[in-house]
Each structure stands twice: as structure tokens, then as C-alpha cells.
Amino acid sequence: MSGVNAVLVAPQFAVNAADSSPGRFWQPGAFRRFVGEAGKKLARLYGDPEKAKPFENMPVVIVAYSGGYLPAAWSIQNGGLGKRLHGVVLLDALYAKLDVFAHWIETSKSGFFVSAYTDSTRRHNLEFARMLDEQKVPYNTTLEDHLWRGRVALIETNTDVKHRDFVTRAWTDDPIRDVLAKLN
């Protein structure tokens, strides 16, 4: 347990596809509608449709693994969440759309951004670091105790960490739990 009152909602995109299709998340407002629908379904599961109201304003953190960078980028760019988007976590997923992520960091001073990587996305993360340097955006190479308000971390993992294991083992075991615990 992370100790955080949170809900994890994972959209199912194409299975075993050769691309990183974002589904309909490229459409304006699609991510906002997806989050809204998830809130309503969670309220029904809770047993009280009126409980959907708290979900309507709850902060959102996007976590993307590998090819999930593309739906994440479109969700940031066209998703329609605005200030509800409090964070982005890329798990060996910074393959492209660096400008979208950099723009979000630059314009969302209250959000946080984490990109942890293996050799698979190392080149793109180093390029991203140069972009941040040019924008004079400070970043860390480790994850601090608290994530919020403009924190940016680019974390290179050990060479023994494999891309296929990244959701369960990256800079630490259970990296998503580690991120959630640092939101307090």
C-alpha cells in the first residue's frame, strides 16, 4: 500500500499492436470525457451514483509505460483536464513528443513530471534534459521525498533493470507505489 487515497484507472489500448495508438485520446476533450466516465462508474461501484461529484474535481496523474507515451502526450495536449492534471510519470516511455511534455512542464508550474528510463529511452531523456536546460527548468536525477509543485525528475535506472519489468521494478521495486507515497 502507498498510503494514498487514490484510484488507478487504466484504459485498454490495442493489444500486441506494433504502434502506440492513442485510441481516441487525440480528440479534443477525449481524456476529460474518459476520466468523467471512469468517475461515474466508480461511483456506481461504490453503490451511490451521487458520489460521482468528488471524482469530478479530483487531481489526475497520468502514468504511462513504454508506448503509452503517445496517449499520454495527446491527453496532455488535447485532453481538456486543465489544472486537474497534477502530474505525469513516464516509465521508460519518453520516445517522442518531447515538445509536448516540455511545454506542459513549462506551463504547469503546480504539476510534477517524472521520467525514469533504461537504455531504451536514454537518448530521448538526455535530449529532453538539454531542452529543460535551455528553458532553464531545474530537474533532479533522483526522486525527492515529495512530488508536487513544479518538481521534475529524470531518473536513469541501473543496467540490470529491464524494460519489460519497468512497471514492477525501475529505480525501486513498485515504482508506482513509490510515486504515490511521495504525493503526501
C-alpha positions as CSV (number, residue, x, y, z in Angstrom):
1,M,0.0,0.0,0.0
2,S,1.2,3.5,-0.8
3,G,-0.9,5.2,2.0
4,V,-2.5,7.5,-0.6
5,N,-6.2,7.7,-1.2
6,A,-6.1,7.1,-4.9
7,V,-7.9,5.4,-7.7
8,L,-6.0,3.7,-10.6
9,V,-7.8,3.7,-13.9
10,A,-6.1,2.1,-16.9
11,P,-7.5,2.4,-20.4
12,Q,-7.1,-0.6,-22.7
13,F,-5.5,0.3,-25.9
14,A,-4.6,-2.1,-28.8
15,V,-3.1,-5.4,-27.6
16,N,0.1,-6.6,-29.1
17,A,0.0,-3.8,-31.7
18,A,3.1,-2.6,-33.5
19,D,2.2,1.0,-32.9
20,S,1.4,3.2,-29.9
21,S,-2.1,4.1,-30.9
22,P,-3.7,6.6,-28.6
23,G,-7.2,5.4,-29.4
24,R,-9.4,8.4,-29.4
25,F,-7.3,10.3,-26.9
26,W,-6.0,12.6,-29.7
27,Q,-9.5,14.1,-30.0
28,P,-10.1,17.3,-28.1
29,G,-11.6,16.6,-24.7
30,A,-11.5,12.8,-25.0
31,F,-9.3,12.3,-22.0
32,R,-11.6,14.6,-19.9
33,R,-14.6,12.5,-21.0
34,F,-12.7,9.3,-20.2
35,V,-11.9,10.5,-16.7
36,G,-15.5,11.6,-16.2
37,E,-16.9,8.3,-17.3
38,A,-14.5,6.5,-15.0
39,G,-15.7,8.6,-12.1
40,K,-19.3,7.8,-12.8
41,K,-18.5,4.1,-13.0
42,L,-16.5,4.2,-9.8
43,A,-19.4,5.9,-8.0
44,R,-21.8,3.2,-9.2
45,L,-19.3,0.5,-8.0
46,Y,-19.2,2.4,-4.7
47,G,-23.0,2.0,-4.6
48,D,-24.0,5.6,-4.7
49,P,-24.1,7.5,-8.1
50,E,-24.2,10.8,-6.1
51,K,-20.6,10.0,-5.1
52,A,-19.5,10.9,-8.6
53,K,-19.2,14.6,-7.6
54,P,-15.9,14.2,-5.7
55,F,-14.4,12.4,-8.7
56,E,-15.2,15.4,-10.9
57,N,-12.6,17.6,-9.3
58,M,-10.1,15.1,-8.1
59,P,-6.5,15.7,-9.2
60,V,-5.2,13.4,-12.0
61,V,-1.8,11.9,-12.5
62,I,-1.0,10.3,-15.8
63,V,1.3,7.2,-15.7
64,A,2.5,5.8,-19.0
65,Y,4.7,2.8,-19.7
66,S,6.6,2.3,-22.9
67,G,4.3,3.1,-25.9
68,G,1.9,4.7,-23.6
69,Y,3.8,7.9,-24.2
70,L,1.6,8.7,-27.2
71,P,-1.8,8.5,-25.4
72,A,-0.2,10.4,-22.5
73,A,1.1,13.2,-24.8
74,W,-2.3,13.6,-26.5
75,S,-4.1,13.5,-23.2
76,I,-1.9,16.4,-22.1
77,Q,-2.1,18.3,-25.3
78,N,-5.8,17.9,-26.1
79,G,-7.3,16.1,-23.1
80,G,-9.1,19.0,-21.6
81,L,-8.3,18.4,-18.0
82,G,-6.6,21.8,-17.4
83,K,-5.4,22.3,-13.8
84,R,-6.8,18.9,-12.7
85,L,-3.7,17.3,-14.3
86,H,-1.2,17.4,-11.4
87,G,1.5,15.0,-12.6
88,V,3.0,12.9,-15.4
89,V,5.0,9.8,-14.8
90,L,6.7,8.1,-17.8
91,L,8.1,4.6,-17.1
92,D,10.7,4.1,-19.9
93,A,8.3,5.9,-22.2
94,L,9.9,9.1,-23.4
95,Y,10.2,8.0,-27.1
96,A,8.8,11.1,-28.7
97,K,6.6,14.2,-28.2
98,L,9.3,15.8,-26.1
99,D,8.0,19.2,-27.0
100,V,4.5,18.4,-25.6
101,F,5.9,17.2,-22.3
102,A,8.3,20.2,-22.1
103,H,5.5,22.6,-22.8
104,W,3.4,21.1,-20.1
105,I,6.2,21.4,-17.6
106,E,6.8,25.0,-18.6
107,T,3.1,26.0,-18.3
108,S,2.0,23.8,-15.4
109,K,4.1,25.2,-12.5
110,S,2.0,23.3,-9.9
111,G,2.4,19.9,-11.6
112,F,5.2,17.4,-11.3
113,F,6.9,15.3,-14.0
114,V,8.9,12.1,-13.7
115,S,10.7,10.2,-16.5
116,A,12.5,7.1,-15.4
117,Y,14.4,5.2,-18.1
118,T,16.6,2.4,-19.3
119,D,18.8,2.3,-22.4
120,S,15.6,2.0,-24.4
121,T,14.8,5.7,-23.9
122,R,18.1,7.0,-22.7
123,R,18.8,9.1,-25.8
124,H,15.5,10.8,-25.7
125,N,15.8,11.5,-22.0
126,L,19.2,13.1,-22.5
127,E,17.8,15.2,-25.3
128,F,14.9,16.2,-23.0
129,A,17.4,17.2,-20.3
130,R,19.0,19.5,-22.8
131,M,15.6,21.0,-23.7
132,L,14.9,21.6,-20.0
133,D,18.4,23.2,-19.6
134,E,17.7,25.6,-22.5
135,Q,14.3,26.5,-20.9
136,K,16.1,27.0,-17.5
137,V,13.8,24.4,-15.9
138,P,15.6,22.7,-12.9
139,Y,15.3,18.9,-12.6
140,N,16.7,16.2,-10.4
141,T,18.2,12.9,-11.3
142,T,16.6,11.2,-8.3
143,L,13.1,11.2,-6.9
144,E,12.7,13.5,-3.9
145,D,10.7,12.8,-0.8
146,H,7.8,14.9,-2.1
147,L,6.4,15.3,-5.5
148,W,4.3,18.4,-6.2
149,R,4.6,22.0,-7.4
150,G,7.0,22.0,-10.3
151,R,9.2,19.1,-9.4
152,V,10.9,17.4,-12.4
153,A,12.9,14.2,-12.2
154,L,14.8,12.3,-14.9
155,I,15.9,9.1,-13.4
156,E,18.3,6.7,-15.1
157,T,18.0,3.2,-13.8
158,N,20.7,0.5,-13.3
159,T,21.7,-1.5,-16.3
160,D,20.2,-4.7,-14.7
161,V,16.7,-3.2,-14.9
162,K,14.9,-4.5,-18.0
163,H,12.3,-2.6,-20.0
164,R,9.8,-5.4,-19.7
165,D,10.0,-5.3,-15.9
166,F,9.8,-1.5,-15.6
167,V,6.3,-1.2,-14.1
168,T,7.2,-3.5,-11.2
169,R,11.0,-2.7,-10.9
170,A,12.6,0.5,-12.0
171,W,14.6,2.9,-9.7
172,T,12.9,0.9,-6.9
173,D,10.5,-2.1,-6.6
174,D,6.9,-1.0,-7.2
175,P,7.7,2.4,-8.7
176,I,4.1,3.5,-9.0
177,R,3.6,2.9,-5.2
178,D,6.8,4.9,-4.6
179,V,5.4,7.8,-6.7
180,L,2.0,7.7,-4.9
181,A,3.7,7.6,-1.5
182,K,5.6,10.8,-2.4
183,L,2.4,12.7,-3.1
184,N,1.7,13.2,0.6
